[in-house]
Amino acid sequence: MAVQAVNGNDVAALKKKKNAKKNGIRLRMSFFFTTFVPEFENIIMRKTFWVILVGLLSAVCAQAATVYTKVTTKPTNDWPGTYIIVYEQSATQALVWNGEDASSNYQQVTISNGKITSDDLADYQVTVTKEGNNKYYVKAKDGFIGCSAKSNNITFNSGGQACTIQSNGGYVMLETNTNTCRFVYNTNANRFRFYYDKNGNKWADSDYRNICFYVLGDVEQEDPDNLLDLGYAHAEMYACESNFPTQSNPYDQYFMTFLYLAQEESNEAVPQIGLEILAPTQYSIEGTYKSDYTPGQKYFLNCQAGSDHSYFIFPNNSTQGWGQASIKLATMTITKVGPSLFPNAYVYHIKLVFTDSNQKIWTLDKDMDVYAWWIDCNKTTNPVSNMDPVAFTLESGNHNPSQGIENLQTEVSVQKILIDGQMYILRGEKIYSVQGQMVR
């Protein structure tokens, strides 16, 4: 193939054509950047602005509110830390000490799963520092707290006053003056304060309520001290003890019930708890019972007159291997779970927290099969019963003992069955869900 020579003019023309092409490209690029790029830049800048703004707003919104977690046992790293001091009115309501010594010196808050969430409690925080062997200083907003000797008050000082701190079943015993003054909530005076125990038995008074520490932070809760693991429960329901003339139907009343909780079915079982309660109906014990309710009120838990009404038998190191105490303060919530696999029993979840006469706090928190007996000792209404206990099943319906309580003793077979892959409870001819709801 012949190679054609290219002269100078041709080379110049070729360069001119190439330059023109380059200039055209530059021109089109210049047009693009001068026409479109500024708009793109505006779009990018606006988008970046909104991304940054949304990010900042998300960060602000995502900033979690302050959480305080209930301390249920002595912390692994000892007590030094930041807390709020709390009186728990119920499982969901509480009062937080506001750092003052005055009537109504608290703020109402809500509890959820053992935690209090609020950004309004920073001024009510207390700081605990260690002073010596089981000796601590507790500092509130106005200074280190303490108590005058043999007095009921709170002092605020520039220097610390030695206190002892003990955990007992989820409560905290904050004491000073060689443990003669304890920080409690007084329900009669509506205030938090150190109270002097002059005669050594003030804490048996139901007006003085134990406090809890809630530590600053959303932390994992620890298991409480003195947690009871009992395996047997039965309820004895008495008709004659509930005599309320305002009720038109003598059997539509609050029924005095003795609830027996023990390690096993034996009168000699240890530990063992006996509680006298007023059940809401003659066929159910579900509800929340408290020892500070008015006597005769529905859900009253009778801790009066010592161990004659409610008692606690516990293991100890004495020669007989057990000891007995009365129950001073108690709260118990009983919730239906469902039918039991055992005749004359129904499954309830029992959450019980009580203080015994030795100032120890105990907790029971588990599902239990509760057996039941009916004892009708109201001779004027049903003289044929002669106080013979009759077994029956709680939650089985509104039966009327005056129309033949002996019929309640019929035992029904109970078994688990599968229907379309779903577990149910078959009791006699009736089918229940595992939650206790009758299906058919």
Phi, psi and omega per residue, in radians:
M1 nan 2.279 -3.073
A2 -1.366 2.512 3.121
V3 -1.750 2.163 -3.092
Q4 -1.543 2.248 -3.137
A5 -1.243 2.560 -3.125
V6 -2.049 2.157 -3.118
N7 -1.527 3.138 -3.067
G8 -1.112 -0.679 -3.124
N9 -1.134 -0.693 3.121
D10 -1.091 -0.701 3.129
V11 -1.108 -0.715 -3.138
A12 -1.131 -0.699 3.134
A13 -1.149 -0.668 3.137
L14 -1.142 -0.746 3.106
K15 -1.080 -0.692 -3.112
K16 -1.109 -0.713 3.139
K17 -1.133 -0.726 3.136
K18 -1.143 -0.732 3.120
N19 -1.099 -0.676 3.128
A20 -1.105 -0.669 3.121
K21 -1.131 -0.730 3.125
K22 -1.135 -0.732 -3.138
N23 -1.113 -0.642 3.107
G24 -1.107 -0.729 3.103
I25 -1.102 -0.763 3.132
R26 -1.086 -0.692 -3.113
L27 -1.117 -0.801 -3.135
R28 -1.153 -0.670 3.102
M29 -1.143 -0.710 3.116
S30 -1.090 -0.723 3.128
F31 -1.111 -0.725 3.134
F32 -1.073 -0.858 -3.062
F33 -1.249 -0.619 -3.131
T34 -1.345 -0.431 -3.063
T35 -1.708 -0.846 -3.015
F36 -1.719 -0.658 -3.037
V37 -1.043 -0.763 3.110
P38 -0.974 -0.694 3.116
E39 -1.143 -0.741 3.079
F40 -1.054 -0.719 3.133
E41 -1.076 -0.712 3.109
N42 -1.113 -0.754 3.132
I43 -1.071 -0.828 -3.122
I44 -1.090 -0.749 -3.140
M45 -1.127 -0.736 3.132
R46 -1.122 -0.753 3.138
K47 -1.103 -0.744 3.126
T48 -1.099 -0.688 3.118
F49 -1.045 -0.841 -3.117
W50 -1.180 -0.651 3.084
V51 -1.050 -0.789 3.131
I52 -1.125 -0.763 -3.121
L53 -1.100 -0.832 3.129
V54 -1.072 -0.685 3.125
G55 -1.088 -0.748 3.129
L56 -1.143 -0.766 3.121
L57 -1.103 -0.710 3.127
S58 -1.106 -0.688 -3.139
A59 -1.133 -0.711 3.134
V60 -1.153 -0.806 -3.105
C61 -1.173 -0.585 -3.090
A62 -1.342 -0.200 -3.139
Q63 -1.173 1.947 -2.991
A64 -1.175 2.579 3.044
A65 -1.180 2.813 -3.097
T66 -1.217 2.304 -3.101
V67 -2.036 2.420 3.035
Y68 -2.119 2.362 -3.067
T69 -1.990 2.356 -3.123
K70 -1.106 2.352 3.080
V71 -1.613 2.034 -3.054
T72 -1.798 -0.157 3.059
T73 -2.746 2.919 -3.117
K74 -1.033 2.216 -3.117
P75 -1.037 2.606 -3.139
T76 -0.996 -0.654 -3.123
N77 -1.649 0.445 3.125
D78 1.273 -3.055 -2.957
W79 -1.450 -0.381 -3.117
P80 -0.904 2.301 -3.111
G81 2.825 -2.993 -3.114
T82 -1.994 2.277 -3.035
Y83 -2.413 2.952 2.792
I84 -2.060 2.585 -3.129
I85 -1.721 2.220 -2.912
V86 -2.266 2.438 2.887
Y87 -1.898 2.094 -3.106
E88 -1.513 1.956 3.089
Q89 -1.321 -0.572 3.125
S90 -2.754 -2.973 3.128
A91 -1.253 -0.269 -3.077
T92 -2.178 -0.172 -3.096
Q93 -2.185 2.499 -3.110
A94 -2.682 2.873 3.043
L95 -2.047 2.354 3.127
V96 -1.905 2.234 3.104
W97 -1.098 2.307 -3.060
N98 -1.638 0.183 3.062
G99 1.501 0.165 -3.118
E100 -2.056 2.857 3.018
D101 -1.921 1.487 -3.075
A102 -2.721 2.863 3.065
S103 -1.137 2.524 -3.122
S104 0.971 0.766 -3.100
N105 -1.539 1.098 -3.082
Y106 -2.674 2.917 2.977
Q107 -2.212 2.323 3.135
Q108 -1.304 2.368 3.119
V109 -2.419 2.997 3.119
T110 -1.954 2.434 3.078
I111 -1.837 2.412 3.055
S112 -2.400 1.983 3.124
N113 0.939 0.775 3.082
G114 1.311 0.302 -3.130
K115 -2.319 2.595 3.046
I116 -2.075 2.189 -3.112
T117 -2.006 2.022 -3.118
S118 -2.904 2.487 3.037
D119 -1.701 0.131 -3.033
D120 -1.842 0.235 -3.024
L121 -1.985 0.140 -3.063
A122 -1.035 -0.671 -3.127
D123 -1.256 -0.230 -3.078
Y124 -1.749 0.043 -3.133
Q125 -1.232 2.590 3.015
V126 -2.109 2.575 3.134
T127 -1.975 2.219 -3.138
V128 -1.816 2.238 3.040
T129 -2.182 2.676 -3.086
K130 -1.569 2.361 -3.097
E131 -1.932 -0.472 -3.130
G132 -3.069 -2.825 -3.137
N133 -1.169 1.888 -3.073
N134 0.950 0.558 3.043
K135 -2.145 2.296 -3.036
Y136 -2.390 2.695 2.957
Y137 -1.823 2.441 3.116
V138 -2.131 2.039 -3.072
K139 -1.921 2.184 3.044
A140 -1.797 -3.008 -3.045
K141 -1.128 -0.470 -3.092
D142 -1.820 0.153 3.092
G143 2.324 -3.106 3.109
F144 -1.257 2.326 -3.068
I145 -1.579 2.661 3.095
G146 -2.865 -2.800 -3.103
C147 -2.648 2.443 3.046
S148 -1.181 2.605 -3.110
A149 -1.033 2.338 3.081
K150 0.948 0.704 -3.085
S151 -2.365 2.842 3.006
N152 -1.910 1.740 -3.135
N153 -2.958 -3.091 2.963
I154 -2.270 2.203 3.044
T155 -1.828 2.600 3.107
F156 -2.099 2.130 -2.990
N157 -2.250 2.744 3.081
S158 -1.317 -0.434 3.063
G159 -1.947 2.752 -3.049
G160 -1.342 2.596 2.982
Q161 -1.926 2.227 -3.032
A162 -1.110 2.290 3.102
C163 -2.216 2.706 2.969
T164 -1.871 2.591 3.137
I165 -2.298 2.185 3.090
Q166 -2.302 2.500 3.062
S167 -1.741 2.400 -3.129
N168 -2.584 1.739 3.067
G169 1.102 0.567 3.134
G170 1.668 -0.220 3.060
Y171 -1.723 2.888 -3.138
V172 -2.171 2.267 3.052
M173 -1.721 1.755 3.107
L174 -1.756 1.926 -3.013
E175 -2.289 2.739 3.113
T176 -2.553 -3.124 -3.100
N177 0.936 0.993 -3.118
T178 0.884 0.773 3.033
N179 1.110 0.436 3.069
T180 -1.662 -0.240 3.121
C181 -2.138 2.242 -3.118
R182 -2.118 2.469 3.100
F183 -1.472 2.019 -3.110
V184 -2.425 3.063 2.982
Y185 -1.857 2.216 -3.132
N186 -1.699 1.919 -3.084
T187 -1.223 -0.428 3.123
N188 -1.323 -0.665 -3.121
A189 -1.660 -0.119 -3.128
N190 0.991 0.949 -3.127
R191 -2.818 2.665 2.941
F192 -1.523 2.511 -3.137
R193 -3.035 2.804 2.859
F194 -1.392 2.310 3.100
Y195 -2.124 2.402 -3.106
Y196 -1.488 2.209 -3.137
D197 -1.661 1.446 -3.005
K198 -1.093 -0.801 -3.017
N199 -1.773 0.093 3.100
G200 1.352 0.198 3.134
N201 -2.393 0.251 -3.101
K202 -1.088 -0.585 -3.040
W203 -1.263 -0.110 3.020
A204 -1.390 -0.240 3.125
D205 -1.299 2.252 -3.063
S206 -1.211 -0.162 3.108
D207 -1.271 -0.412 -3.049
Y208 -1.732 1.960 -3.017
R209 -1.874 2.421 3.129
N210 -1.196 2.653 -3.115
I211 -1.822 2.942 3.044
C212 -2.216 2.670 2.963
F213 -1.753 2.321 2.967
Y214 -2.002 2.061 -3.062
V215 -1.436 2.555 3.108
L216 -1.180 2.137 3.102
G217 2.181 2.671 3.094
D218 -1.614 1.550 -3.021
V219 -2.036 2.838 3.116
E220 -1.244 2.313 -3.116
Q221 -1.380 2.541 3.126
E222 -1.725 2.758 -3.138
D223 -1.174 2.468 -3.121
P224 -1.303 2.782 3.033
D225 -1.256 2.840 2.995
N226 0.914 0.790 3.115
L227 -1.499 2.114 -3.110
L228 -1.548 2.441 3.091
D229 -2.169 1.495 -3.082
L230 -1.680 2.764 -3.026
G231 -2.160 -0.011 -3.074
Y232 -2.448 2.492 3.120
A233 -2.618 2.421 2.954
H234 -2.533 2.714 -3.122
A235 -2.093 2.256 3.052
E236 -1.888 2.019 -3.076
M237 -1.806 2.194 -3.097
Y238 -1.940 2.330 -3.122
A239 -1.448 -0.646 -2.922
C240 -1.292 -0.348 -3.050
E241 -1.368 -0.312 -3.083
S242 -1.791 1.517 -3.052
N243 -1.959 1.634 -3.107
F244 -2.080 1.783 -3.047
P245 -1.104 -0.293 3.133
T246 -1.272 -0.258 3.131
Q247 -1.498 2.243 -3.121
S248 -1.254 -0.596 3.135
N249 -1.806 2.053 -3.073
P250 -1.094 -0.285 3.125
Y251 -1.794 -0.006 3.081
D252 -1.812 1.132 -3.021
Q253 -2.320 -2.994 3.005
Y254 -1.596 2.216 -2.967
F255 -1.816 2.143 3.085
M256 -1.090 2.159 -3.058
T257 -2.280 2.375 3.040
F258 -1.789 2.040 -3.123
L259 -1.765 2.119 -3.096
Y260 -1.889 2.142 -3.138
L261 -2.179 2.252 -3.066
A262 -2.675 3.008 3.113
Q263 -1.195 -0.576 -3.134
E264 -2.727 3.016 -3.113
E265 -1.379 1.490 -3.129
S266 -2.842 2.455 3.093
N267 -1.193 -0.290 -3.126
E268 -1.786 0.159 -3.115
A269 -1.156 2.449 3.098
V270 -2.374 2.255 0.000
P271 -1.286 2.839 -3.067
Q272 -2.592 2.384 -3.127
I273 -2.222 2.344 3.021
G274 -2.121 2.208 -3.086
L275 -2.259 2.254 3.045
E276 -1.679 2.080 -3.067
I277 -2.269 2.798 3.011
L278 -1.842 1.796 -3.115
A279 -1.291 2.659 -3.062
P280 -1.241 -0.562 -3.137
T281 -2.492 3.076 -3.121
Q282 -1.482 0.067 -3.120
Y283 -2.338 0.193 3.130
S284 -2.645 2.521 3.051
I285 -2.030 0.189 -3.102
E286 -1.161 2.453 3.096
G287 2.550 3.124 3.099
T288 -1.911 2.089 -3.071
Y289 -1.863 2.471 3.132
K290 -2.437 2.519 3.137
S291 -1.322 -0.289 -3.119
D292 -1.656 0.111 2.992
Y293 -1.228 2.773 3.121
T294 -1.154 2.308 3.095
P295 -0.944 2.331 -3.090
G296 1.622 -0.223 3.117
Q297 -1.353 2.570 3.053
K298 -0.973 2.394 -3.130
Y299 1.279 0.317 3.062
F300 -1.243 2.334 3.060
L301 -1.930 1.984 -2.942
N302 -1.501 1.842 3.061
C303 -1.911 0.230 -3.132
Q304 -1.402 2.827 3.091
A305 1.035 0.609 3.029
G306 1.098 -2.463 -3.026
S307 -1.418 0.056 3.096
D308 -1.153 -0.458 -3.104
H309 -1.960 -0.727 3.132
S310 -2.432 2.432 -3.050
Y311 -2.579 2.915 3.098
F312 -2.442 2.128 3.067
I313 -1.864 2.232 -2.988
F314 -2.359 2.720 3.081
P315 -1.251 2.528 2.992
N316 -2.628 -3.051 -3.035
N317 -1.674 0.266 3.134
S318 -1.302 3.040 -3.048
T319 -1.125 -0.604 -3.133
Q320 -1.454 -0.155 3.057
G321 1.430 0.107 3.104
W322 -2.661 2.851 3.083
G323 -2.457 2.861 -3.134
Q324 -2.217 2.430 3.109
A325 -2.365 2.687 2.996
S326 -1.484 2.852 3.140
I327 -1.818 2.203 -3.033
K328 -1.703 -0.837 -3.135
L329 -2.299 2.380 -3.108
A330 -2.674 2.520 2.993
T331 -2.331 2.298 -3.109
M332 -2.409 2.232 3.054
T333 -1.982 2.145 3.130
I334 -1.983 2.162 -3.072
T335 -2.180 2.372 3.111
K336 -1.138 2.394 3.036
V337 -1.941 -0.894 3.124
G338 2.817 3.098 3.128
P339 -1.037 2.602 3.112
S340 -1.637 2.804 3.040
L341 -1.439 -0.084 -3.096
F342 -1.861 2.480 3.110
P343 -1.050 2.532 3.094
N344 1.025 0.505 3.093
A345 -2.332 2.671 3.072
Y346 -2.411 2.484 -3.059
V347 -1.545 2.185 3.036
Y348 -2.159 2.687 2.917
H349 -1.687 2.172 -3.101
I350 -1.973 2.098 3.049
K351 -2.012 1.878 -3.077
L352 -2.141 2.255 3.028
V353 -2.236 2.173 -3.118
F354 -2.511 2.721 3.056
T355 -1.906 2.242 3.127
D356 -1.615 3.087 -3.077
S357 -1.230 -0.127 3.024
N358 -1.639 0.177 3.120
Q359 1.143 0.431 3.007
K360 -1.717 2.524 -3.108
I361 -1.927 2.306 -3.042
W362 -2.163 2.655 -3.106
T363 -2.341 2.352 2.969
L364 -2.152 2.252 -3.057
D365 -2.616 1.569 -3.090
K366 -2.898 2.877 2.990
D367 -1.362 2.399 -3.133
M368 -2.457 2.483 2.976
D369 -1.365 2.051 -3.101
V370 -1.862 2.007 3.055
Y371 -1.449 2.800 -3.080
A372 -2.482 2.538 3.039
W373 -2.302 2.456 3.078
W374 -1.812 2.266 3.128
I375 -2.223 1.838 -3.107
D376 -1.716 1.788 -3.120
C377 -1.886 0.348 3.074
N378 -1.562 1.594 -2.993
K379 -1.109 -0.534 -3.086
T380 -1.243 -0.470 -3.101
T381 -1.642 -0.690 -3.095
N382 -2.481 1.348 -3.016
P383 -1.221 -0.215 -3.067
V384 -1.469 -0.156 -3.044
S385 -1.281 -0.634 3.122
N386 0.953 0.521 3.064
M387 1.103 0.313 3.081
D388 -1.263 2.215 3.134
P389 -1.205 2.399 3.138
V390 -2.110 2.166 -3.126
A391 -1.275 2.416 3.036
F392 -2.646 3.003 -3.099
T393 -1.878 2.173 3.081
L394 -1.089 2.693 3.141
E395 1.127 0.315 -3.086
S396 -1.566 -0.063 3.129
G397 2.263 2.909 -3.094
N398 -1.478 1.527 -3.140
H399 -1.516 2.752 -3.134
N400 -2.037 1.837 -3.084
P401 -1.031 -0.472 -3.103
S402 -1.200 -0.236 -3.136
Q403 -1.864 0.633 3.034
G404 1.758 1.378 -3.103
I405 -1.223 -0.324 -3.130
E406 -1.068 -0.472 -3.118
N407 -1.195 -0.243 -3.105
L408 -1.325 -0.187 -3.006
Q409 -1.444 -0.020 -3.119
T410 -1.087 2.145 3.129
E411 -1.546 2.414 -3.097
V412 -2.054 2.341 3.105
S413 -1.227 2.457 -3.118
V414 -2.240 2.369 3.109
Q415 -2.661 2.762 3.067
K416 -1.528 2.439 3.107
I417 -2.360 2.769 3.076
L418 -1.947 2.243 3.051
I419 -2.223 2.005 -3.103
D420 0.935 0.712 3.099
G421 1.371 0.042 -3.101
Q422 -1.859 2.376 -3.129
M423 -1.396 2.328 3.081
Y424 -2.353 2.912 3.074
I425 -1.937 2.162 3.086
L426 -1.753 1.989 3.103
R427 -2.060 1.879 -3.064
G428 1.104 -2.116 3.110
E429 -1.783 0.073 -3.107
K430 -1.836 2.550 -3.126
I431 -2.013 2.302 -3.130
Y432 -2.115 2.650 2.940
S433 -1.284 2.889 3.133
V434 -1.173 -0.266 3.088
Q435 -1.498 -0.060 3.082
G436 1.718 0.047 3.123
Q437 -1.482 2.289 3.132
M438 -1.247 2.227 3.141
V439 -1.594 -0.844 3.064
R440 -2.892 nan nan
